[in-house]
Amino acid sequence: MIVTLTANPSLDRTVGLNGALVRGAVLRTTGSTVDPGGKGINVARVLRRAGLDVVAVLPADPGDPLLTALDERAVPYRAVETSGPARNNITIAEPDGTTTKINEPGNTCTGRTLGALHTALLDSARNASWTVLCGSLPPGIPDSWYADLVTALRCLGCRIAVDTSEAPLLALAERFPAAAPDLIKPNSDELAQLTGADAATLEARAAAGDVGPVVDAGRVLIEQGVGAVLATLGAAGAVLVTSDGAWHASTAPATVRSTVGAGDSSLAGYLVAEHAGHGSADRLRYAVAYGSAAVELPGTELPRPESVHPNAVRITDLQDRPEPPTRALPSHP
């Protein structure tokens, strides 16, 4: 069982345009879709499609359209009552793959809801192999909450992954190593926030084929107690750093239709490979394969195993040399 937490879930409406977004203009759409969203829910959806047992923990009242959307997609969940309906986010998708997101802040989380979420998460995590804490925190939840949860989950023996940003991420890092998770999935901006590196330098060097600064930043976090750092780098692929080594994954340029959910899909791909017993290099391979598949899909659509191509991902052992897959890997291990 893998448990995901989404403290600030949403219904994500994607509107496709038949041309570029122009402020103040009247524009034509090519259609729209509505999906259940929030980073933890996205991870749960991808894992469910890959056939893994998963439960999504979230705040939502009975009858909320968000829960109906999860039911329609056969995603198991454990919901606790909250102060109102799930927020609505809007994604505007242009034909060239440019996406503009407009996100509501979410409902204020009362002390009662916060306590219920805490209890539901720990109860669900008692039989979990992984617990995944994802996304922003709504108003009313202190920035330190993820750090509190990691500390509490440590007593249960499950492995913990965290994917968040800004104040909650920095508050988590302030409590390393006690609150250091087994896996953290930063992008270049978040990696810079955590380590004091310059995000522009990380991105520019990675785009030029030099991921050394990313590895150095990842090793800073390993020294602070983090088990593994999965740093996603957009078109430059991703880097995985552990205490045992570092690897870079790259793939052929994708036709980008939307970047929404790509990082969540990468995290899910890593967990799919880990669940199948693959080692570090192939966990990274699946992470990049799932992320690459996600960007080729419109709006908030997420990849299915049949659209994932791990054999197209090239792995470089950063302590050795490039290595192709040792065998043909299925999209779904």
N, C-alpha and C positions, 0 to 999 in steps of 0.2 A: 504494500500500500504506500502511495505517495500522497501526502497532504499538502495542499497549497492554501495560503492565506492571502486574501485580497481585502484589505481593510477599507478600501475606497473604490468599490466596484462601479460599473457603469453600463448603460446601454449605449453602444457606439453606432451612430448612424453615419454611413459613408455616402457622400453625394459625388457622383462622377460628372465631370464637365466635358463638353465636346471641344473645348478650347482652353486658353490660358485664363487664370483667375484675374479679373480686372475689378479693382475697387470702384464702387459706385455704378457699375454697369448692370444691365439685365442680362443674365446668362442662361443658357440652355443646359439641362442635365441629360446625361445618358442613362440615368437610373439611380436607384438608391437601395441600400441594404441596411439592416439593423442586426447587430450581433451583440451577445453578452460580452462585456469587456472588463478591463482591469488586468494587470500583468499576471497575477496569480491565476485568474480565470483563463487567460490565454494559454498559460502553461498547462493547466488541467485539460483544456480542450485538445491540445496537441497530444498529450500523453494518452488521453482516452482514445483518440483516433489510432494511436499506435498499439492499442490493446492492453495498456497497463491499468492496473487498479488504482484509482485516484479518488480523492474527495476534496472538494473545494469548500473551504470555510469562509464565510462572508456575512456581513450584515445586510439583511433584507427582510421586509415584512411579508407575511403570507399574502399571496395574490399579486405581489410585485411583478410587473412584466419581465423583469430580469430573471426571476425564478422560472417563469414560463419558458423563456428562451433557453435556459439551461435544461429544462425538462425536454424540450423539443430536440436538443442535441445530445440527449442521454448522458449528461455530465452529472454524476452524483455530487451532492452538496450537503452541507450542514449550515443552515442559516439561523442567525439570531435576530430577534426583533430590534428595530432601530427607530430613528426619529422621522423617517419619511421615505419616499420612493428613491430609488437609485438615481444618481445623476445621469444626465444625458450629455454625451460628447459628440462632436461633429467633426468628421474628417472630410475635407474637400480634396478630391483627387483629380489632378490634371492629366492630360494624355501622355505627357512626357515623364510621368512618374513622380512629379512634385506633389507632395501632400502637405496640406495645411490643417492643423488640428486646433480645435476650439474646445477646451475642456472646462467643465464646471468644477467648482471646488469640492463639491460633495456635501452631504448632510453633516451637521455638527454631531459628533459622537458623544453621547452622554456617559456618565460614569457607569450607569447600569448596562448600557450596550458594551462598553469597554470590558467590564467584568465578565459579561456573558461570552464575548469573543475570546477572551483569555482562557476561560474554562473550556469552551468548545474546542479550541485549538489543542490544548494539552490533552483533553480526553481523546481526541481523534489521533493524536500523535503517539499514543501509547503503543499502538501496534504498527507504527509506520517505519519504513526503512529510511525515508527522507521526509523532512518538513521544509517547505519552500515559502519564504516570507518575501512578498513582492509588492512593489509599487509605492505610490505616495500614501501619506497618512491624511485622513480628513480632519477638518477642524475639530478640536476637542481632544485629540490624542497627542500626548507629549512626544517630542522628537526622540526621546530616549526609549520609546516603547519596544522597538525591535531589539535593542540591547537587553532589555528586561526579558523579552521572550526567549532570546538565545540562551541566556543564563538559566531560565526555567526549563527549557527543553533539554539542556545538557543532562539533567538528572534522569531523563527518560531513555537515553541511549540511542535515539535516532540521529541520523546525520542531518545537518542543517545547511540550507542554501539561502542566500539573501541577494535580492536584486532591488535596490532602491537608489535614491540620489539625494543630493542637497542636504538639508539639515538632518533628516533621519540617518543618512549615511555617515555624516560626520559625527553624530552622537554615538553611533555604533562603534566607529573607530576609536573614539575617546575611551572606550571600555575594553579595547584589546589589551591583553590576550584573553581575558575572562569571557568576553562576548565575541570572540573571533569564530566565525562560522567555518564549516568544513568546505564550503564553496562560496565564492562571491563572484558576481558577473558584472563588472563595470564596463562601460564604454570608455573612450579615451578621456572625455570630460570628467567622468566620475573617478577614473584612475588618477587623474591629476588632482582632483579634490582630496583624495585619500592620502596622497604621497607628497604633495607640494611640487610635483613636476609641472611642466608647462604643456597644456593640452594641445596647443597649436604645433609645438615641436614634436610631440608624440605622433600626431596625425601626419605631419609633413614627412617625418622620417619613415613612418610606416608606409606611406604612399610611395616613397622612393625605394622601398624594399628593405629598409633597415629597421628591424623591430627591436634592436638592442635596447633603446630607452624604455620600451614597453616592458621588456623582460626585467630590466633593472628595477622599474617601479613595482612590478609584480613581486619580485624577491623581497622588497621592503615589507610587503604585506605578509609574505610567508614567514619572515623573521619575527613578525608581530603575532604569530599564532594562527593565521588563516591557513586552512588545509590546502586549498587550490584556488587559483585566480584564473578565471576564464574572461579574458579581455577581448571584447568584440570591437573590430576596427573598420566596420563598413566594407567598402570595396577592397580594402587591404586584408580582409580575412579575419583571423582571430589568433590569439596567442594563449596558450595554457602554460601556467607556471605552477609547479609543485615543489616539494622538498627534494624530489627525485630528478627533476630536470625541467626543461622548457621546450616547447614545440610551437611551430608556426604553421597554420593551415591557410591555404589560398585556393582559389578556384577561378575558372574562366569568368570574365565579366558577365554579369546577369543583365537581362532586360528588366530594369526596375519599373514596376507598376505601383508599388507602395512599400514604404519602409515600416509601416505600422505593424507591430507584432513580430518583427524580425528577431529582435533580441530575445523576446520571450520564447520564440521557436528554437533559437539556438540553445537556450538553457534546457528546454525540453529535450532536444536532441542529445545533449550531453547525458541527461538522466536516462534516456532510452538505451543508450550504449552502455552506461554503467550498469543498468538493470540486467543487461544481457551478458555481463561479465567481461566486457572489453577493457583493455588497458587504456592508459592515458592518451596515447596518440590517436586511437580510434574513437575515444570519447570526443576529442577535439574534432576529428573528421566528421562525426555525425552532427556535432554542434554547428559546424559551418555548412554542412549539407542541408540541414533543416532551415537555417537562417537564409541561405541562398534561395531555397524553394519558396520561402515566405515572401521575399521581395518581388518575385515574379507573379504574385497573386494580387488581385485588385483589392483596394480598401482594407478592411479588417479580416479578410479571408485568411485562414491558416492552413498550413500544409498537411496533406495526408501522406502516409508512408509511400504510396506509389509515385508521388511527385518528388521524392527525395532521392538523390543520387550520390551516395558517399564515395563511390569509386571515382567520381570526377574531382574529388578534393585531393590536393597535393599536400603532403605533410613533410615539413623539414624539422628534423631533430636538431635543435640549435646547439647541441654539443657534438654533433656528428655531421651528417650530410642528408640531402633529400632522400626520402625513401618512398617508393610507391606502395600501395596496399599489398600485403603478403598474399591476399586471396581476394576473390570477388566478394564484396560485401553486399548483403541485401539491404534494401531501403529500410526494412523493418527487421532488426536482428531477432 
